[in-house]
Amino acid sequence: MTKEEFIEQSKKYADGNGFRLNPDSKTVERIVNGIFMNEEKHGEKYCPCRRVAGNKKEDAQKICPCVWHKDEIAKDGHCFCKLFVK
């Protein structure tokens, strides 16, 4: 998957879940670059705002979109890394 495909998939995911992709393209680019760097380094598309501990079971929660993103959006109006916003 290319970065562009990931961004498009993330847009569709956000639209289908009642939020949206951050409208700031530079922020999205920075976050997606971090996700892809984590994939190169760790083998998974981990959120760049989460620490990867090396425990596959624990770290699985940190794959973008992480398990906390919906709660964070509801509470703060955006997920921690700000890829998704209300």
HELIX and SHEET records of a PDB file:
HELIX    1   1 LYS A    3  GLY A   16  1                                  14    
HELIX    2   2 SER A   25  HIS A   42  1                                  18    
HELIX    3   3 LYS A   56  ASP A   59  1                                   4    
HELIX    4   4 ALA A   60  LYS A   62  5                                   3    
HELIX    5   5 HIS A   69  ASP A   76  1                                   8    
SHEET    1   A 2 ARG A  20  LEU A  21  0                                        
SHEET    2   A 2 PHE A  84  VAL A  85 -1                                        
END                                                                             
